């Protein structure tokens, strides 16, 4: 699947964050101003966050007004929840899902 340069950047950021932290998922989102936010899964006893939820939260807390696109890099058959992307970015925001090598599996609509 051919991605735009900006969408490919999201996959690269998600891959790098996932690898750096040694977790099962990495995610990145791009806001309406073109700024990007990358995050990884948080799995603590007191706090559990998916990488995508955390990336959206980072955009919200930085004052973003919405989202253009998102990407998730994941291992295996882990379900991807897009409800936070849809709530903040609106319906139809593309969520690119790729494997650990960065190969795109699918593009979901939030």
C-alpha positions as CSV (number, residue, x, y, z in Angstrom):
1,X,0.0,0.0,0.0
2,X,1.4,3.4,-1.0
3,X,1.3,6.0,1.8
4,X,1.9,9.7,1.5
5,X,5.2,10.9,2.9
6,X,3.4,12.4,6.0
7,X,1.5,9.1,6.6
8,X,4.7,7.1,6.2
9,X,6.3,9.4,8.8
10,X,3.6,8.4,11.3
11,X,4.4,4.7,10.8
12,X,8.1,5.4,11.2
13,X,7.5,7.3,14.5
14,X,5.2,4.6,15.8
15,X,7.8,1.9,14.9
16,X,10.6,3.8,16.6
17,X,8.6,4.4,19.8
18,X,7.5,0.8,20.0
19,X,11.1,-0.5,19.5
20,X,12.7,2.1,21.8
21,X,10.4,1.1,24.7
22,X,10.3,-2.6,23.9
23,X,6.5,-2.9,24.0
24,X,3.8,-4.5,21.8
25,X,2.4,-1.3,20.3
26,X,3.6,2.1,19.2
27,X,1.3,4.8,17.8
28,X,1.6,8.3,16.3
29,X,-1.0,10.9,15.4
30,X,-0.9,14.1,13.3
31,X,-3.0,17.0,14.4
32,X,-4.7,19.6,12.1
33,X,-1.6,21.8,12.2
34,X,0.7,19.0,11.1
35,X,2.3,18.4,14.5
36,X,3.0,14.8,15.4
37,X,2.7,12.9,18.8
38,X,4.1,9.5,19.3
39,X,3.5,7.1,22.2
40,X,3.8,3.5,23.3
41,X,1.7,1.1,25.3
42,X,1.8,1.8,29.1
43,X,1.3,-1.3,31.2
44,X,1.7,-0.6,34.9
45,X,-0.2,-2.0,37.8
46,X,-1.9,1.3,38.4
47,X,-2.2,2.5,34.7
48,X,-3.0,0.8,31.5
49,X,-3.1,2.8,28.2
50,X,-3.0,1.7,24.6
51,X,-0.4,3.5,22.5
52,X,-3.1,5.1,20.3
53,X,-5.1,6.4,23.3
54,X,-1.9,7.9,24.8
55,X,-0.9,9.5,21.5
56,X,-4.4,11.1,21.3
57,X,-4.2,12.2,24.9
58,X,-0.8,13.9,24.2
59,X,-2.4,15.8,21.2
60,X,-5.3,16.9,23.3
61,X,-3.1,18.0,26.2
62,X,-0.9,20.0,23.8
63,X,-3.9,22.0,22.6
64,X,-4.5,20.3,19.3
65,X,-7.9,21.1,17.7
66,X,-8.3,17.7,15.9
67,X,-6.6,15.0,14.0
68,X,-5.7,14.3,10.4
69,X,-4.4,10.8,10.7
70,X,-3.1,8.1,13.0
71,X,-0.9,5.0,12.8
72,X,-0.4,2.0,15.0
73,X,2.4,-0.5,14.8
74,X,1.6,-3.7,16.6
75,X,2.7,-7.3,17.0
76,X,0.3,-10.1,16.3
77,X,-3.5,-9.9,16.2
78,X,-4.1,-7.2,18.8
79,X,-7.5,-5.4,18.4
80,X,-7.2,-1.7,17.6
81,X,-9.8,0.5,19.3
82,X,-10.3,3.7,17.3
83,X,-12.9,5.4,19.5
84,X,-10.6,8.0,21.0
85,X,-9.5,9.0,17.5
86,X,-13.1,9.2,16.3
87,X,-14.1,11.2,19.4
88,X,-11.3,13.8,19.1
89,X,-10.7,13.8,15.3
90,X,-14.2,13.0,14.0
91,X,-15.4,10.2,11.8
92,X,-13.3,9.2,8.9
93,X,-9.9,9.9,10.3
94,X,-7.7,7.2,8.8
95,X,-5.9,4.9,11.3
96,X,-3.0,3.1,9.5
97,X,-2.3,-0.3,11.1
98,X,1.2,-1.8,10.4
99,X,3.3,-4.7,11.6
100,X,6.6,-4.4,13.4
101,X,8.5,-4.1,10.1
102,X,6.3,-1.2,9.1
103,X,4.3,-3.1,6.5
104,X,0.8,-1.7,6.3
105,X,-1.9,-4.4,7.1
106,X,-5.0,-2.2,6.8
107,X,-6.3,1.4,7.1
108,X,-9.3,1.8,9.4
109,X,-11.7,4.7,9.5
110,X,-12.1,6.0,13.0
